[in-house]
């Protein structure tokens, strides 16, 4: 089993998908910031016990743009910094208390739409990675991986495509 750090390293080592591996016509590029500091994480999340997988991600990169469409800005995933994650989590808990649970953490946002990447914190979903849709109930959110490492590995293998979306019939 891989670690979150090694999963993120794949994006550093190969910032663009291999030629012909992506189903998008866009030029995609991954950029990862230097690591967040422990004090930065503590300041963003005072008194909050955070999942090890999220701490490992921030120990590898403060923020990352994964397979971002560098020409049009309509594709990709932003893994949020500790501060941006704390702010967005608070906003979503306030705006949508029926959808978000107290232990949920918003850790990413998809470029070009309003979908959010959420690390689940409750009701038998602890640690699972969900894609939160802006208008849908939680029951309709996709569980895209059992943990952050698994999500990063699958997202990399699919060259940034939303592998969980079902094709329209």
Backbone as CSV, one residue per row, in Angstrom:
resi,resn,N_x,N_y,N_z,CA_x,CA_y,CA_z,C_x,C_y,C_z
1,UNK,0.835,-1.183,0.000,0.000,0.000,0.000,0.881,1.247,0.000
2,UNK,0.497,2.193,-0.772,1.250,3.423,-0.923,0.872,4.416,0.174
3,UNK,1.698,5.414,0.347,1.395,6.466,1.302,0.879,7.694,0.555
4,UNK,0.267,8.605,1.280,-0.214,9.848,0.686,0.962,10.606,0.086
5,UNK,2.086,10.634,0.787,3.265,11.348,0.280,3.747,10.762,-1.044
6,UNK,3.795,9.442,-1.154,4.253,8.844,-2.412,3.215,9.020,-3.512
7,UNK,1.929,9.022,-3.159,0.891,9.281,-4.166,1.024,10.697,-4.715
8,UNK,1.282,11.668,-3.837,1.481,13.045,-4.290,2.786,13.200,-5.078
9,UNK,3.799,12.432,-4.702,5.076,12.502,-5.414,4.911,12.129,-6.881
10,UNK,3.982,11.246,-7.182,3.739,10.861,-8.581,3.347,12.083,-9.408
11,UNK,2.555,12.990,-8.828,2.157,14.196,-9.545,3.357,15.123,-9.752
12,UNK,4.274,15.165,-8.766,5.491,15.964,-8.920,6.389,15.373,-10.002
13,UNK,6.538,14.048,-9.969,7.438,13.379,-10.906,6.922,13.414,-12.337
14,UNK,5.617,13.376,-12.489,5.006,13.380,-13.817,3.870,14.400,-13.807
15,UNK,4.205,15.695,-13.911,3.192,16.740,-13.764,2.127,16.758,-14.867
16,UNK,2.429,16.195,-16.031,1.456,16.107,-17.122,1.130,14.651,-17.369
17,UNK,-0.126,14.358,-17.722,-0.459,12.970,-18.042,0.338,12.505,-19.253
18,UNK,0.638,11.222,-19.335,1.330,10.714,-20.508,0.522,10.993,-21.774
19,UNK,1.203,11.200,-22.865,0.561,11.462,-24.154,-0.459,10.368,-24.449
20,UNK,-1.681,10.787,-24.771,-2.715,9.831,-25.141,-3.439,9.181,-23.971
21,UNK,-3.061,9.506,-22.726,-3.699,8.855,-21.574,-4.927,9.603,-21.085
22,UNK,-5.092,10.837,-21.496,-6.199,11.643,-21.003,-7.303,11.731,-22.046
23,UNK,-8.532,11.724,-21.562,-9.660,11.834,-22.469,-10.067,13.293,-22.669
24,UNK,-9.223,14.208,-22.283,-9.489,15.628,-22.459,-8.520,16.216,-23.483
25,UNK,-8.995,17.165,-24.274,-8.110,17.789,-25.258,-7.239,18.893,-24.654
26,UNK,-7.358,19.145,-23.351,-6.649,20.239,-22.711,-5.220,19.851,-22.350
27,UNK,-4.363,20.873,-22.243,-3.012,20.677,-21.711,-3.131,20.726,-20.192
28,UNK,-2.800,19.626,-19.549,-2.950,19.509,-18.102,-1.590,19.533,-17.421
29,UNK,-1.539,20.184,-16.261,-0.293,20.298,-15.521,-0.576,20.260,-14.027
30,UNK,0.244,19.540,-13.297,0.145,19.502,-11.837,1.251,20.358,-11.237
31,UNK,0.866,21.171,-10.261,1.841,21.974,-9.523,1.557,21.791,-8.035
32,UNK,2.614,21.530,-7.287,2.483,21.294,-5.854,3.354,22.281,-5.098
33,UNK,2.763,22.949,-4.124,3.489,23.889,-3.276,4.410,23.124,-2.336
34,UNK,5.340,23.838,-1.697,6.120,23.219,-0.620,5.179,22.807,0.522
35,UNK,5.672,22.023,1.454,4.831,21.556,2.567,4.299,22.689,3.437
36,UNK,3.173,22.442,4.074,2.660,23.342,5.105,3.450,23.069,6.382
37,UNK,3.575,24.076,7.209,4.253,23.882,8.487,3.260,23.357,9.520
38,UNK,3.785,22.728,10.537,2.937,22.235,11.622,2.195,23.401,12.265
39,UNK,2.872,24.524,12.446,2.207,25.678,13.077,1.116,26.247,12.174
40,UNK,1.303,26.189,10.870,0.272,26.648,9.938,-0.992,25.787,10.067
41,UNK,-0.801,24.491,10.160,-1.939,23.581,10.305,-2.633,23.823,11.638
42,UNK,-1.861,23.955,12.702,-2.438,24.190,14.038,-3.200,25.519,14.097
43,UNK,-2.653,26.528,13.433,-3.299,27.841,13.423,-4.620,27.783,12.645
44,UNK,-4.648,27.041,11.553,-5.871,26.924,10.744,-6.935,26.085,11.440
45,UNK,-6.495,25.075,12.171,-7.397,24.113,12.823,-7.106,24.047,14.324
46,UNK,-7.270,25.143,15.076,-6.922,25.116,16.502,-7.768,24.118,17.289
47,UNK,-7.075,23.274,18.030,-7.737,22.312,18.893,-8.435,21.167,18.174
48,UNK,-8.303,21.065,16.888,-8.983,20.020,16.104,-8.020,18.872,15.832
49,UNK,-8.454,17.671,16.136,-7.669,16.479,15.802,-7.986,16.126,14.355
50,UNK,-6.971,16.128,13.515,-7.141,15.892,12.082,-6.675,14.493,11.699
51,UNK,-7.270,13.918,10.671,-6.855,12.586,10.228,-5.398,12.575,9.759
52,UNK,-4.705,11.487,10.081,-3.297,11.340,9.700,-3.099,11.485,8.192
53,UNK,-4.035,10.966,7.403,-3.880,11.041,5.957,-3.890,12.495,5.465
54,UNK,-4.665,13.341,6.098,-4.697,14.749,5.717,-3.428,15.462,6.183
55,UNK,-2.991,15.144,7.383,-1.730,15.722,7.877,-0.563,15.313,6.978
56,UNK,-0.581,14.073,6.506,0.473,13.600,5.600,0.437,14.362,4.281
57,UNK,-0.751,14.666,3.794,-0.865,15.434,2.547,-0.274,16.826,2.739
58,UNK,-0.651,17.495,3.829,-0.134,18.833,4.069,1.354,18.832,4.418
59,UNK,1.873,17.718,4.915,3.316,17.607,5.152,4.064,17.441,3.835
60,UNK,3.330,17.108,2.772,3.928,16.980,1.441,3.723,18.229,0.595
61,UNK,2.567,18.854,0.760,2.262,20.057,-0.016,1.200,20.879,0.701
62,UNK,1.430,22.178,0.761,0.450,23.077,1.386,-0.816,23.110,0.537
63,UNK,-0.637,23.217,-0.763,-1.748,23.276,-1.711,-1.239,22.698,-3.022
64,UNK,-2.132,22.100,-3.784,-1.722,21.502,-5.058,-2.823,21.660,-6.090
65,UNK,-2.415,21.940,-7.304,-3.323,21.920,-8.450,-2.970,20.667,-9.234
66,UNK,-3.908,19.731,-9.287,-3.646,18.437,-9.915,-4.348,18.356,-11.263
67,UNK,-3.556,18.129,-12.291,-4.036,18.025,-13.671,-4.938,19.206,-14.026
68,UNK,-4.430,20.402,-13.767,-5.154,21.632,-14.076,-5.030,21.947,-15.564
69,UNK,-6.121,22.372,-16.152,-6.149,22.850,-17.534,-5.468,24.216,-17.543
70,UNK,-4.234,24.262,-18.059,-3.457,25.491,-17.987,-3.838,26.516,-19.047
71,UNK,-4.582,26.107,-20.068,-4.975,27.048,-21.118,-6.307,27.732,-20.828
72,UNK,-7.292,26.977,-20.364,-8.637,27.519,-20.196,-9.120,27.552,-18.747
73,UNK,-8.438,26.871,-17.851,-8.808,26.878,-16.447,-10.153,26.229,-16.149
74,UNK,-10.510,25.199,-16.897,-11.817,24.560,-16.739,-11.726,23.101,-16.313
75,UNK,-10.587,22.687,-15.794,-10.390,21.275,-15.488,-9.369,21.160,-14.381
76,UNK,-9.500,20.156,-13.551,-8.488,19.871,-12.545,-9.050,19.911,-11.137
77,UNK,-8.164,19.681,-10.203,-8.511,19.624,-8.787,-7.514,20.448,-7.991
78,UNK,-8.018,21.275,-7.105,-7.174,22.020,-6.171,-7.296,21.348,-4.813
79,UNK,-6.180,20.825,-4.306,-6.142,20.370,-2.918,-5.891,21.614,-2.086
80,UNK,-6.790,21.907,-1.188,-6.761,23.160,-0.440,-5.688,23.190,0.633
81,UNK,-5.187,24.384,0.886,-4.244,24.608,1.983,-4.991,24.404,3.306
82,UNK,-4.265,24.264,4.407,-4.935,24.120,5.703,-5.904,25.270,5.999
83,UNK,-5.499,26.494,5.731,-6.349,27.651,5.994,-7.576,27.658,5.089
84,UNK,-7.379,27.430,3.801,-8.506,27.412,2.859,-9.456,26.263,3.176
85,UNK,-8.912,25.128,3.588,-9.729,23.979,3.957,-10.591,24.303,5.184
86,UNK,-9.992,24.904,6.185,-10.739,25.264,7.403,-11.850,26.259,7.082
87,UNK,-11.537,27.251,6.247,-12.543,28.255,5.887,-13.681,27.630,5.095
88,UNK,-13.335,26.811,4.098,-14.377,26.215,3.255,-15.212,25.211,4.043
89,UNK,-14.590,24.471,4.930,-15.322,23.527,5.770,-16.331,24.274,6.640
90,UNK,-15.912,25.354,7.264,-16.806,26.155,8.112,-17.970,26.716,7.292
91,UNK,-17.668,27.207,6.098,-18.720,27.745,5.220,-19.749,26.670,4.877
92,UNK,-19.278,25.503,4.487,-20.194,24.440,4.073,-21.018,23.929,5.252
93,UNK,-20.403,23.790,6.419,-21.149,23.369,7.612,-22.239,24.378,7.959
94,UNK,-21.952,25.647,7.761,-22.922,26.699,8.049,-24.025,26.751,6.993
95,UNK,-23.623,26.700,5.720,-24.577,26.842,4.616,-25.443,25.606,4.395
96,UNK,-24.884,24.431,4.640,-25.589,23.186,4.332,-25.518,22.195,5.497
97,UNK,-26.061,22.564,6.664,-25.950,21.688,7.834,-26.667,20.346,7.674
98,UNK,-27.608,20.262,6.756,-28.286,18.986,6.528,-27.449,18.021,5.693
99,UNK,-26.496,18.556,4.944,-25.663,17.712,4.075,-24.328,17.372,4.734
100,UNK,-23.706,18.357,5.354,-22.391,18.148,5.952,-22.529,17.727,7.404
101,UNK,-21.617,16.867,7.840,-21.601,16.405,9.216,-20.427,17.044,9.954
102,UNK,-20.514,17.073,11.264,-19.521,17.769,12.089,-18.086,17.321,11.818
103,UNK,-17.843,16.073,11.522,-16.482,15.598,11.304,-15.967,15.743,9.882
104,UNK,-16.814,16.182,8.948,-16.404,16.319,7.557,-15.367,17.422,7.378
105,UNK,-14.472,17.205,6.429,-13.443,18.190,6.107,-13.437,18.416,4.602
106,UNK,-13.641,19.641,4.178,-13.541,19.976,2.759,-12.054,20.139,2.458
107,UNK,-11.531,19.273,1.598,-10.085,19.276,1.344,-9.733,19.652,-0.094
108,UNK,-10.729,19.769,-0.959,-10.426,20.119,-2.338,-11.633,20.665,-3.069
109,UNK,-11.351,21.336,-4.182,-12.417,21.835,-5.047,-12.013,21.570,-6.492
110,UNK,-13.005,21.231,-7.275,-12.759,20.938,-8.677,-12.863,22.222,-9.488
111,UNK,-11.902,22.412,-10.348,-11.840,23.608,-11.179,-12.900,23.492,-12.276
112,UNK,-13.640,24.564,-12.490,-14.616,24.596,-13.568,-16.011,24.183,-13.157
113,UNK,-16.189,23.742,-11.928,-17.532,23.444,-11.421,-17.551,23.663,-9.915
114,UNK,-18.620,23.274,-9.267,-18.766,23.550,-7.843,-18.628,22.308,-6.972
115,UNK,-18.194,21.204,-7.538,-18.009,19.981,-6.761,-16.853,20.163,-5.786
116,UNK,-16.996,19.555,-4.614,-15.962,19.636,-3.584,-15.486,18.240,-3.211
117,UNK,-14.232,18.137,-2.820,-13.670,16.892,-2.330,-13.729,16.936,-0.805
118,UNK,-14.368,15.924,-0.220,-14.616,15.915,1.217,-14.043,14.651,1.838
119,UNK,-13.342,14.824,2.927,-12.891,13.701,3.742,-13.970,13.515,4.810
120,UNK,-14.678,12.397,4.716,-15.848,12.172,5.576,-15.439,11.935,7.019
121,UNK,-16.317,12.370,7.919,-16.026,12.222,9.330,-17.128,11.612,10.168
122,UNK,-18.152,11.062,9.542,-19.217,10.530,10.366,-20.055,9.462,9.701
123,UNK,-20.942,8.878,10.497,-21.930,7.887,10.069,-21.332,6.753,9.240
124,UNK,-20.336,6.084,9.781,-19.750,4.925,9.113,-18.915,5.244,7.900
125,UNK,-18.649,6.509,7.649,-17.869,6.903,6.473,-16.515,7.498,6.847
126,UNK,-16.115,7.423,8.087,-14.896,8.083,8.544,-13.719,7.722,7.646
127,UNK,-13.081,8.771,7.119,-11.901,8.595,6.277,-12.185,8.415,4.809
128,UNK,-13.426,8.109,4.457,-13.754,7.952,3.043,-13.686,9.302,2.337
129,UNK,-13.415,9.244,1.033,-13.360,10.449,0.230,-14.646,10.525,-0.581
130,UNK,-15.325,11.669,-0.443,-16.597,11.899,-1.116,-16.478,13.078,-2.062
131,UNK,-17.289,13.071,-3.107,-17.432,14.245,-3.947,-18.790,14.843,-3.630
132,UNK,-18.754,16.036,-3.035,-19.966,16.742,-2.633,-20.459,17.582,-3.802
133,UNK,-21.692,17.352,-4.163,-22.312,18.101,-5.250,-23.085,19.274,-4.664
134,UNK,-23.063,20.426,-5.319,-23.594,21.641,-4.710,-25.089,21.635,-4.414
135,UNK,-25.877,20.893,-5.150,-27.322,20.905,-4.953,-27.881,19.578,-4.470
136,UNK,-27.056,18.556,-4.441,-27.535,17.218,-4.102,-27.425,16.933,-2.608
137,UNK,-28.326,16.080,-2.144,-28.261,15.609,-0.772,-27.036,14.717,-0.593
138,UNK,-26.591,14.586,0.623,-25.420,13.763,0.927,-25.585,12.342,0.398
139,UNK,-26.770,11.801,0.468,-27.011,10.432,-0.002,-26.674,10.273,-1.487
140,UNK,-26.672,11.366,-2.219,-26.376,11.322,-3.652,-24.911,11.627,-3.970
141,UNK,-24.115,11.931,-2.959,-22.699,12.187,-3.187,-22.007,10.862,-3.483
142,UNK,-21.004,10.916,-4.344,-20.242,9.715,-4.673,-19.157,9.457,-3.639
143,UNK,-19.052,8.208,-3.200,-17.903,7.771,-2.417,-16.870,7.357,-3.464
144,UNK,-15.784,8.115,-3.577,-14.827,7.890,-4.663,-13.606,7.092,-4.236
145,UNK,-13.402,6.947,-2.927,-12.269,6.152,-2.431,-12.460,5.913,-0.944
146,UNK,-11.775,4.890,-0.449,-11.852,4.567,0.974,-10.925,5.432,1.817
147,UNK,-9.945,6.071,1.174,-9.063,7.002,1.873,-8.408,7.924,0.854
148,UNK,-7.700,8.922,1.331,-7.108,9.929,0.462,-6.034,9.347,-0.442
149,UNK,-5.222,8.452,0.073,-4.179,7.833,-0.736,-4.787,7.106,-1.936
150,UNK,-5.799,6.307,-1.674,-6.467,5.580,-2.762,-7.034,6.554,-3.799
151,UNK,-7.667,7.636,-3.328,-8.210,8.615,-4.270,-7.110,9.197,-5.150
152,UNK,-6.007,9.631,-4.539,-4.922,10.241,-5.314,-4.357,9.276,-6.352
153,UNK,-4.210,8.025,-5.973,-3.680,7.030,-6.905,-4.631,6.814,-8.087
154,UNK,-5.915,6.687,-7.801,-6.885,6.468,-8.885,-7.008,7.720,-9.751
155,UNK,-7.031,8.887,-9.135,-7.126,10.143,-9.888,-5.926,10.290,-10.824
156,UNK,-4.755,9.917,-10.341,-3.552,9.963,-11.177,-3.673,8.969,-12.337
157,UNK,-4.090,7.754,-12.043,-4.231,6.727,-13.088,-5.225,7.143,-14.162
158,UNK,-6.243,7.908,-13.779,-7.250,8.364,-14.736,-6.921,9.738,-15.318
159,UNK,-5.708,10.201,-15.092,-5.193,11.449,-15.669,-6.133,12.632,-15.429
160,UNK,-6.711,12.686,-14.231,-7.526,13.833,-13.861,-8.969,13.784,-14.314
161,UNK,-9.397,12.712,-14.939,-10.812,12.622,-15.316,-11.630,12.247,-14.086
162,UNK,-12.880,12.623,-14.097,-13.776,12.298,-12.987,-14.250,10.866,-13.178
163,UNK,-13.444,9.947,-12.729,-13.662,8.517,-12.948,-14.954,8.015,-12.330
164,UNK,-15.511,8.720,-11.377,-16.719,8.290,-10.686,-17.992,8.687,-11.434
165,UNK,-17.880,9.603,-12.383,-19.077,10.035,-13.102,-19.537,8.959,-14.064
166,UNK,-20.825,8.745,-14.060,-21.409,7.739,-14.950,-21.724,8.389,-16.283
167,UNK,-21.383,7.705,-17.380,-21.722,8.301,-18.689,-23.240,8.376,-18.858
168,UNK,-23.685,9.450,-19.499,-25.120,9.604,-19.761,-25.563,8.573,-20.785
169,UNK,-26.737,8.032,-20.579,-27.266,7.036,-21.524,-27.954,7.711,-22.676
